[in-house]
Amino acid sequence: MKDFLSTLGIKEKNAGTSTGVNYIENTSTNLITSHTPSDGSEIASVYETSKEDYEQVVKASQEAFKEWRMMPAPQRGEIVRQIGLKLREYKEPLGKLVSYEMGKIYQEGLGEVQEMIDICDFAVGQSRMLYGKTMHSERPQHRMYEQWHPLGPVGIISAFNFPVAVYSWNAMIAAICGDTVIWKGSEKTPLCSVAVQNIIGEVLKENDVPEGVFGMITGGREVGEWMTTDGRIPLISATGSIPMGKQVGKTVAARLGKTILELGGNNAIIISKEADLEMAIRAIVFGAVGTAGQRCTSTRRLIIHEDVYDELKDRLVNIYKSINIGDPLDSDTLVGPLIDQDAVDAMQNALKKVEAEGGSVVCGGDVLENLEGHYVKPAICEVENHYEIVQHETFAPILYLIKYSELDEAIELHNGVVQGLSSSMFTLNMREMERFLSHAGSDCGIANINIGTSGAEIGGAFGGEKETGGGRESGSDAWKAYMRRQTNTINWGDELPLAQGIEFDV
């Protein structure tokens, strides 16, 4: 077994259900076996959570919440600070595990762990800034203010493409808010979940933190549905596909629970005739082929002004021909494998649909049969924005080229999809950039100028509009989603005047 696996406490068979400090002795005999997409070989197995195990985790989370919520927020921040330090210690082996189990290149694996560290640092500061407001009362000798209280156990459902970072965006902010956490990671990357839980568990034990502050369950759709239907979990934060999100939203709303939904993206970059093409090309390539096109913020559509269309297309084709594809742990690799055979099949089907609808595959798209694992060549296609397949998000490295002549047309094309996550425009024209960022511009939750669609920083709230779900995670004031607002009024006088001047004498 590779050294980094043993360093992270990964064994041939791993417990997959944790009450926060200790792993549960599993009542389930079902195993989830993890395979590396780099060559398809088996890594290790994790026990799937049974309903009985799930009940233990939820009860432990509920009990821990009673104590955790009463701990001063800066003290909760201190626990998160120590988690950040522990992640620094394990950054290299955890980054390698992310690369090995998910398939993104090692530098991206390290970057994902760095995001965890960054959000821990952010959360530590936020723990001293859970601000409310004071309001002037219309009644004499009254004081009004609002404060924020923790919700309770928070359910986090994360996806395979960011198997550790997105969890931390939610968990660390929820923790400093006074919530406890129950995490179901992707069944495609269960070892990453176990490794993170091992790391956090060290900090919890060192500080005698209540059992259940950071809990974990493992499994597929059925296990996730236990959380979404569970009235004891007031908030579900779910990352994944639009169909999954619609089902989660419907289920949680039926019990009047809260959701944070981070769903599909169909992200576009508009390339103006006044763009710096050298900068644009770097952003396009990273956005389109980074993580093998399996980021929710991956660049899927390129809307190019007709004056620079041919030049940009030719330059991109030449670059695509020289992209190094292979073992994600090899330092020379730029693009690793897709997560599994289903992803490969989805890409091939999408390329067939491009041609069936009248588009063309300009380059790439081949399955690399000479490599063990799920490797493909990133593809570039010429299409029209209205094609059904272009309207759909294919989680693979396919870049669609679309031509425009006027800026209003470009913005209409840009917004003409159901998703609304990340967007970008490359231009040196101030009027164009301000138009793109105006009320009549991008309809996405993230809009950038002269940087790509990928690579959001944790300091800003992350999320999208339309069928992307409308949720916000990570920075800014996203912490409010993990708390409940309460308005308080104190009468410090010796009379009882009523609001709106109402007279009511008894």
N, C-alpha and C positions, 0 to 999 in steps of 0.2 A: 504494500500500500504506500502511496506517495506520502512523504514526510509531512506535508502541510495538512493532510487529513488527520493524522494522529495528533498533531499539535492542537487541532481544533476539537479533539475528542470524538472524532468520527470513527466508528468501528464498523465491522461487517454488518451488524444489525444494531439499529439505534432506536431507543425509545423516542416516541414522537409526540407525547402528550405531557405537558408540564404545567404544574400549578403555580409556577413562577420561580420557586426556589428548587423544588425537587421534581424529578420525573416520576410519573405514575407507573406503578407496576401494571402493565397493560392487560386489560381483560380481552382485548382483540388479538386474534392471531393473524389478521390480514396484514400483509406487508406491501409497502409501496417501494418498488425498486427504482433507484435512480441510475440512469445511464448517461455517460458523457456524450454530447452530440459531436465531439471531435473525432471519435472513432466508433461510437456505438457500444463500447464496452460497459459492463456493469461496474458501478462504483461501490454502492452499498445499499442497504434497505432500511426503511423506517417503518415502525409499527403505526398502522392507521388508528385513529381515535375511534373508540366505540362510544355508544350513547352513554353507557355507564361512566366511562372516562370523562366524557364531555361534561356530565353533571358535576363531577368532582372539580373540574376546572372552573366552572361557573360559580359554584358555591365558594371555592377558595377566593375567587375574584371579588365576590360580594362581601365576604368577611374582611378581606384586605382593604377594601374601599372604606370601611368604617373607620379604620385607623389611619390610612394613607391620606384621606381628605382632611383630617385634623392636624396633620403635620404642616407646619408653616411652609408656604410655597418656596422660599429660599432654601429650606432644608431639602425639599424634594429636588430642587435644582442642584443641590450638592450631590445627590445620588446620580443624577443625569451627568453631572460633570465627571464623576468617576467612571461612568460608563464610557464617556468619550475618551478618557485616558486609557481605559482597557482596550478600546477599539484601536487606539494608536499602537498598542503593544502587538495586537494581532492583525494589523493592517495587511501585512504581506501574505500570511497564509490565508486569511479570509478573502483577500483579493484574488488569490490563485484558485480558491474553491469556487468563487463566483464565475471565474473564467472557465474552469474545468467543467462545472455542472451546467452552466447556462450556455456557454459558447462564445461570449464576448471576449475580445482580446484582453490580455493581462493588464494593459494600461487602463482600459475601461473598467476592469474589475477593481483596480486600485482606486480609480476615480469614484466608483460607487461607494466604496468604504469611506473615502474622504468625505463624501456627502453625509454619511452617517455621523462622522466626527464633527462636521460643520454644523449639522442641525443640533447636535448635543450642545455645542458652544452657544448657538443661538438660543436654545431653550433655557440654558442657565441664566442668561441675561433676561429672558422673558419672564422667568420665575419671579423677578422683582418688579415686573411691569404689567401685572394683571389689573389694569386700571378700570375704575368705574367713573361715573360723572356725578357732579352735584348740580341740582336744579333749584331755582328760586320758586318757592311755593307762593301761591296767591293768597294763602291763609296766613294770618299773623302768627308769629311764634311757632312756626312749623319749619322743619328742615326736610328736604327731599334729596335722595341720592339713589344711585343704582350700584349694585355689586354683582359679581359673577361667582357662581357656585359650580363645582364639578358635577358632571352628569351621573357618573357611576361606571360600571364596566363598559368599555368601548370595544366593539368588535372591529378588527382590521382584516380585510381580505386582500391579499396582494398577489401580483401576477409574476410570471416567470421571468419577464424581461429585465426587471429590476428586483431581484429576489431579496435584497436586504435594504436598499436605500429608501424605497417608498414606505416600507414598514416603519423605518425610523422617523420619517417626516411626520407620521401620525403618532407613533408611540411616545416619542420624547416630548412632543408638545402636550399630548394628552396627560402624560405623567406629571409634568410640572403644574398642570391645571388641577391636579388632584384626582384624576380618573385612574382606574386600573385598566389593564389592556388584556384582551384575548386575541391572539393572532393565528389566523389560518393562512399560511403561505401557499404558494402553488404546489400542487402535487408533482409538477415537473421539476421542481428544484427543492425537494424537502431537506436535503442535507445542509443547504445554506441556512434554513430556518433553525435546524438543530444546532448548528455552529454558533449562530447569533445568540440563541438561548443559553448555550453553554457559557458564552462570554458574559452575558448579562447576569447569569446565575452566580458567577464569581463575585460580582459587586454586591449582589443582594445578600449573599452569605456573609461577606466581610462586614456589612453594615447592619446585619440582623433586621433586614427589611421584612415587613409582613409577607407571609406566604400569599402568593396570588397577585402581586402588583403587576408582574409581567407574565402572563400565561400564554400557552401555546397549544394548538391542536393541529392535527394533520389529517389530510384526506381530500376527497374530491367534492363534487357538487352537493352530495347528500350532507356532508359534514358542514359545508357552508350554509345550507338551508336550515340546519339546527340553529345557527346564530341569527339568521335573518328573520326567523319566525319567533324568536325568543324575546318575550316582553321584558325580561330581566336585563336586556342589553339595549339601552336607550339610543345608542348611536352605532350605525354600521358605516364604516369607511371602506368602500370597495373600488378596486382598480381592475379593469379588464375590458372586455368587448362591450359594444353597445347592447347587443341582445342580453348579455348577462346583466348589465346595469339596469336595463328596463325591468327585468324580472326582480332584481334586488329592490329597486325603487318601489315597485308595485307591492311587493310582499311587506316591506318595512312600513310603507305608508298605510297599509291596511290595518296595522296595529298602532298607527300614529307615532311611529318612531322617527328618528332623524337619520338622514343619510348624507354622506359625502361621496359623490360619484365622480370618478376620474376614468372616462371611457375612451372611445376611439378618437383618433385624429386623422385628418386628411390634409396635412399641412402643406402650404404652398409658399414659394418665394417668387415675388415679382421682380424681374430684372429689367430695370429702366435702360433706355438707350444712353442715359447719363450715369450709368453705374461704373464703379471701379471693378472691372471684370476679374482682375487678379484676386482681389479680396473675395469677390462673389464665388469664384470657382472653388476656393478652399472651403468656404462654408457649405456650398452645394454638395461637394463630395463627402465631407464628414457627415452632413445631415442625411444624405441618401444611403450611404453604405455603412456608416458607423453602426455597430451592434447588428450588422447584417440586415439593416432596415427594420429591426424589431424594437425600435423605440416608439412610444406613443407620440413623440415629437419628431420622428423621422421625416425628412423632406420627401414628399410623395409627388408633388406637382411643381413644375417650374414654368412660370408664366412669363414669357420672354418677349421683349419688344422686337418687332419685325426687323428693325435696322441692325440688331446684333444677334439675331436668332441663329443664322448659319454659322457665324464665327464661334459662338458659344457651344453650339451642338458639336462642331468638329473638335473643339478642344476637349470637351468632356469625353467624347468617344475615344480619343487618344489616351486620355488619362485612365479610363476604365480598362483599356487593354493591358495596362501595366500594373494593375492592382494585385498585390500579393495576397493570395487566399490560402488558408491552411490552418495548422494547429494554433489555437488561440493563445497558447502559452509560449509560442515561438516569438521572439522579439521582432522578427522581420515581418510578421503577419499583420496585415491591415484589416482583413475581413475574415472572421471565423465562420463557423457553420451556423445553419439554421437550427432551431431547437429540436426538431424531430422530422420524421418523414411526412407527417401531415402538413407541416409548413412548406416542405419542398413541393408537395403535390398542389397545395394552394397556389404557390407561385406559378407553377407550370400551367395550371388551369386559367389563371389570370392572364398570362401571356397569350394563350389560345383565344381568350375572349377579346383581347385587344385586336387581334387580327380579324376575328369574326365580325367585329363591329366596324371595321374599316381602317383601323390604325395599323401601325407597323412597328416591329421590334428592330430598332436601329443597331443595337449591339447587346451582347450578353444574354443571360437567361439560361445558359446551359447548365445541366447537372454535371458535376465533376465526378464521373464514375471511377476515375483513377484514384480517388481519395476515399478512404474509409470514413464514414460519417456523413453528415447532411450538408454537403457543400454545393454551392451554386455560384455562377458568375453573376454579379450585379447587372441589371438590365436597364437600358434606356429605350423608351418608346415614344413615338410621335402619335398624338391622339387629339381628340376633341374633348373638351371638358364635360360635355353632356353624356358621354359614353357611360353605360351602366357600370362597367368595371372601374372606371375612373372615379365615379361617385362612391364606390365601395373602398374601404380600407383593406388592402392586402398586406399582411404583416410579413413583408419580405423586401429585399432591395430592388424595387422597381421604381424608376424615376420617369414620370410622364412629362413630356415637353409639349407646351401649348403656346401658340403665337398670339400676340395682340398688337394693336396699332395705337389705341388711345388709352389714357390712364383710367378713365371711367370704365372702359371695357375691361381692363385688367382687374380692377377692384370687383366688378360684377362677376367675373370668372372666379376670382379668388373666393368670394363669399358664396358662390353657387354650389355648395355642398352642404350636407346635413351636419357635418362635424364642425367644431369650432374651437380647436385647442390652441395651436401655435401658428404664427404667421410671420412673414418677414418681407422686407423690400430693400433692394439695393439701389441706391440712387445718391447722387451728389447734389441733386436739385432740392433745395429747401422746401419749395412749394409742394413738390411731389411727396416728400416725406411727411410733411404736416398734414397733407390731404389723406394719406394712408392711415395716420394716427387719429384723424378727426372722427366725429360722430358718423360721418358718411364713409368712413374707411373700413379697415379690417373689423370683422365681427367676431374675432377670436378673443379668448381670454388672455393670450400673450401676443403682443405685436412688437416686432423688432425692426430696427433700421440698421443696415450695414453689418448685421450679424445674422447667423442662420436661425433655423427653427429649433435646433437642438441645443442642449447645454444650459438649461435654466439654472439660475443661482438660487440657493435656499433662502436668501433674504427677502425675495418677493413671493407673494402668494401664487401658488401654482394651480392651474386648472383652466377649464374651458367652458364655452357656451354651447347652446343648441344641444345636439345629441351627444356631445362630450360629457354632459351631465350637470354642469353648473357648479360643481364643488370646488373648494379651495383648500389646499394643504400647504404646509411648510411655513413660510415667513409672513411678513406684514402683520395683519390682524387676524390671520387664519385661526389663531388660538381660540377665538370666540366660538367657533363651531363645536368645540369640545366642552363648552360650559353652558350653563343656563343663566339668563339674565333675570335679576330681581330688582324691582323698584321698591324703595323703602321710604316711608314718611314717618317722621317723629314729631309728635306734638309735645313741645316742652313748656307750653303755657298752662293756664288754669281754666280755659274755656274750650268749647268744642265747636268752633265755626265750621260750617260745611262748605264744600267746594261749589263753585258756580253761584255763590250767594244764596243758596237754598236756605229757607227758614223752616225749621221743623221743631216745634215746641211740644213737649210732652206734659 
